[in-house]
Amino acid sequence: MTWKIALFIGLIGVLMLILSTVLVRRGRAAAARRPINPQALQADVEAALDRDDLVGAVKRYREHTGAGLVQAKEAVDRIARDRR
């Protein structure tokens, strides 16, 4: 009986993981279809960099562009380097 409960809880966990992955990918796909406003993107990223919030800058870049984490980090690093 105990192993059935453990199996059930494990299956629920796997289903939740699959669902969250699908929802995240769907959100990124929707963000990628939105037109990018370069001025708003630049302003949001620079505002976060002004606050020394690198993580926030990467997050804003990803929200605006739908880019992956590595691509967004590299882009924000370039923006920060160009500002110096």
SULBEL-V747959 format. One record per backbone hydrogen bond with DSSP energy under -0.5 kcal/mol. CO is the residue of the C=O (numbers start at 0). NH is the residue of the N-H. If there is no record, write none. Layout:
CO/NH  CO/NH
This chain:
0/4  1/5  2/6  3/7  4/8  5/9  6/10  7/11  8/12  9/13  10/14  11/15  12/16  13/17  14/18  15/19  16/20  17/21  18/22  19/23  20/24  21/25  22/26  23/27  24/28  25/29  26/30  27/31  28/32  29/33  35/37  36/40  37/41  38/42  39/43  40/44  41/45  42/46  43/47  44/48  45/49  46/50  47/52  48/51  51/53  52/56  53/57  54/58  55/59  56/60  57/61  58/62  59/63  60/64  61/65  67/71  68/72  69/73  70/74  71/75  72/76  73/77  74/78  75/79  76/80  77/81  78/82  79/83  80/83
